[in-house]
Amino acid sequence: MSGKLYYLVAGEVLVHPVGFLSIVILSTAHLLLNSEQRSEPAFGEVSSLLGLDDDVEWKEMTEEEESLALEEHSLNLEIEHVEEVREKRQKVIERKRLLLESRMERAQENREKNITEIIRRAKDDEQKVLEVQFINSLQGGNMLLDLRMRDAGVEERKQTLAEERARRMEEKAAKEHAAEERRKLAELERIARLQEIAEKKEARHAQIAAQRNEQERLRNERRKQQQEKLNELRIADAEENESRRKRIQEKMSTELEAVAHVMSQAHLSKVNIDLLQVSTDDLVRFLSLSWVLLTRKSLCRLQEREFCALSQTPTSECGDENGEDDSAWRKKRAKVKQRLAARNKKIAELTETPPSPGRQARCLRDLTNVIAKCQQKSNRLDDSTLQMLDRSLSDCYREAQSQEWFAANISQYFNNSSVLPDLLGFLIKWTTTGANASVVVATAFCDLLLKAAVSAVRSQPSSVDATKIESCNPEHFVEAAIRMCARLSKDPTCWKMLLESPEMSVRILLLLGHIIRSIDKETGSSTPGVTPSLQLTALELTSQYTSFSLSHQVSCVLGGQRSLLAVVASLPVFYLTRPSLRILFVPALISMTHGNRLAMQLLLEEMSEKHVTKFIAEAQAGQVRNINALDKIVPGRDFDSLLRFYQVTDE
């Protein structure tokens, strides 16, 4: 049996599926409700009604009823909650509706206010337009009235100006007429004055011509007298020379007799010459000098007489000469003095007798022998050999310092022999001996090289004597000297001893300038004999030279545009673009300009300082490799201070 049960709970009809148990429970509940109106039924009655046999079944039924009652109560609570939620939702919807209505009302009010304001503004604008039109009409009337008044004033001024112009024209015509009259009078006066000046000028010219003729006549007379005196002196000198020539011819009629006379023991004893110590070259030189002295003495005597004749002019005649004649005679006397001084100097040079060839080459022969001995020994050199080498170098250096002509002979001797490359190679390989002896020998040899190189460069033949370059190559000595200095710069003791000598420092500076100047400023090529590697060595040596001390840095700036700094800064632009050249070129510039404002100004005349600051920034960032050249310039590689110096200089 199944179906649906309809019951009323809290005013609503609920539907519940009907079973047997439900019918029983509802029946029981109905009975219980009815029992409230009467006395409670006995347990037995209920159990009998339900057909229950014992108490257990009754308890179970009671529990089921209680659970159903609880379910019904919870269902009622849920229904009440749903009703409350529905009421709250209705209240919220109503509140929102009221809010929207109030907003719509306010929006409508604002819209009406805006429309009213727009209408009011439109009316105000229209009123303003009418006012502006009225003001414009008033201003137009005022302007028209002003124009009419201005036209009347202009017409009045025109009339006044026309009257004033007519009056000025009349006054101008009167002034021009008066000026014309004055001009005519002035012209007449000027013509009369010019005629007077011309007459005076003609008279003065005539007087000057007469004076010039008189002076010319006196000058010719004096010249004639001087010529007569000179002729008399020449005749007397010729007679004396003729008598001397006759006496010489009487004694020595041939050159053979003259040579025999000069080589005779009597003549040599008179001139204090030992025949056993005289060579053939000395005799030939002495004979030529004797003949030259004979002719020079006669010529000098003649010139002295001419000079005495010129200087012994009468004072009475000189008193009449003018300034031009005095200056001419003074010039002639000065020329005669110069000729006499030049001839006396030539005679003094001819009389100077150089030492014998044996004495010239003795120290060089000793040096060659010592070098040969050193090359034969493969083991460590003993002290005696080192002392011999030191003594030979010292003798060569002493002779080069005492006699100027010996430096040129050293260059010629080194060019014709292998002494220079042998000694240079020996000193480079020689590293096993004592440090002190090495320093002494190396610096002495470098000093000798520097002096020979400087003298060779100074005596370098010009373009006229270009064919003689093969006989004496100065670049050979320059390269040897620079490479020797570069080798010594690796040893601080040797480098210090070399640069502490002012003479050697100046020679190094001269040779560095000579090598860098040999670079062609357009193509970058160098002169014959100067290799590119030597140029790079010179740039590196320049950095070490200038960073040694402040005096060496200042010496590179002396001379302005001819200084070493200007020569280095004017090198071709590819020295800044090629990394292999830039790593030597820019440090050389930094070493010559760091801390020196004058040097920086000289550098700015040749190139911009931006190249230097860019190089320093790259070195600081580690983009430049092998920057050991900057260690001596900036101790500790303080690139910030270096950048500040060049940036402050730029500002």
Phi, psi and omega in degrees: 000124181217159180174197181239144180244127179255128179215157185258121178230124177053040175083003179237150180268123180250150180247132181224139178296140188255130174233184179293316182294322180296319179297319181295317182294318180294323179295318180296317179297323179294320179295320181295320178297322179288335182287345178289332181280343178231191181286153182296139177282155179287157180299327181291326179295315181296312182296327178289323179295319183276351180075032181266141185267329186221180182287330184296315179296323179296319179296319180296319179295322180295317179297320179296322178295319179297318179296322177294321178296319178296318178298320179295321179294316178296325178294321178296321179297319179296320180296320178296319179297319179297321179294317179298316179299319180295320179295317179298321181294320178297321179296317180297316180298320180294319179295320177296320180297318179295320179297316179296321178296319179294322178294318179298321179295315179296320178297320179295320178296316179297321180297317179295321178297317180297317179298319179296319180295319180297318179297319180295317179297320179299320178294320178297317179298318179296322178294319179295319178300318179296320179295317179298318179298321179294317179296319179298321178296320177295316179296321177299319178296319179296318179297319179298319178294319178297319179298318180295318179294321179295319178299321179295319178294321179297316179299322180293318178295322177301317179297317180296317179296322179296318178295318180295320179298317180297320179294318180294324178297320178296316179296320180297318179298321179293319179294319179297321179296318179293320179295322178298320178296315179295323179297319179296318178296318180295323179296319178296318178296319180296319179297319179294320180293320178296321177297320179295317179297319180297320179295317178296321181295317178298319179295320180292319178299320179296320179294318179296319179298320179295318178296319179297318178298320179294317178295320178297320179296315179296321180295318178297320178296315179296319179298321180295319179295317179296320178297321178296319179296317179296320178297319178297317179296318180297318180297318180295318179295320179297319178297319180294317178296320180296318178294320178295319180297320179296321179295319179295317180294328178293324182277311183232100184280338182232165178291328179298319177294324178295317178295318178297323179293318181294324182275358180290155181293328181294315181291318180294325178292328178292324181265010176060051179237131177272125185294330182288336182261005183259130177266173180295320180297322178295321179293318178297317179296321180293321178296313179298322179294324179295316179294321179296318180296323178300310181290321182295322181296319179294318179294318180297320179297320179295317180293324178296321178293320177298318180295320178295322178295322180289324183279343183261050176277144182296141180289331180293323179285324181290337181293338181268354183281155176268185183293326181294319180295320179298315180296322179296316180293323178296320178297318180296318179296320179296320178296319179297318178298317180297318178296319179296318180295319179296318180292321177296324179293318178297320179295321179294322178294322180291328181285341180287124183255116177290161179294169184291155178300328179297320178290327180296314189266001185293312181294325178290322177295320177298318179297319179296318180295319180294320179295320178298320178295319181294324180288333180288336182268124179265339180274191180292136182284143178275171184292326181295320178294319178296321179293322177297318179295318179296319180294321179295316178295321180294322178296315178298317181293322179294318178295323179292328179282328185278333184228125183291324183289342183289330179298318177295322178294325177299314179298319179294319181294316179295328182288333182264001181223176181257023182294314185296306179295326179295314181291322179295315178296323179295317182291327179291318181282342188277095183232003184259357182267183182294150184289319184296312179297322178298318180296315182298310183293317183295315181291324177296317178294319179295321177297317178297319178298316181298315181294319179295321181293317180296317179294325178292321178293319180293327179268017179296133184293150179279186180295334179290322181259037184293339181287347182265008184293326184294330182288330180218107183258101182290334182295335177297318179286324179297314180297316179297318181293317181293318180292326176294319178295320178296324178292319180289334180293342177288335179260115183301324181293314179296316182296321179294316179296326181288318185274344177288344176275117181299324182295315180290326178298316179295322179294319177299318179298318179296318181291322177298315177298322180295318182291316183289327177292337181287351179283131178289128184288344182264307185262343182084358177283160184246170178290159179301133180103339180256110183276158177299323178297326177293324177295318177295321176297322179295320178296316179296320179292331176297317178299316180290327180292312184287333180276002181288313181202170181292324180295322178291325177293319180294325180296335178283347181260341182295136179110353177066237182291345178262005182284169180294325178298314179296323179293317180292319182292337181269013177293162183301161186289338181289352171291344176262343183261327180275125184299323182294330177272326183294327182292342176255330185287311184291317175300328176296319177294319181295318181295330181274341185245346185296124179077009183232107183292321180297319177295325179293321177297320178294325178292321181294338176290339183256325184205168180275148180283354180295329178296321181290314180296324178296318179296318180295319179296318178295321178294322179293325179280355180082015180276347180251127180264158174058060180255042179292338181294337181275352182294320179285331180284314181240097179298134181075007180054052176277080184289338181295314178296323178295317178294321180297321180299312183285330177288320176296322177297322179295318179293000000 
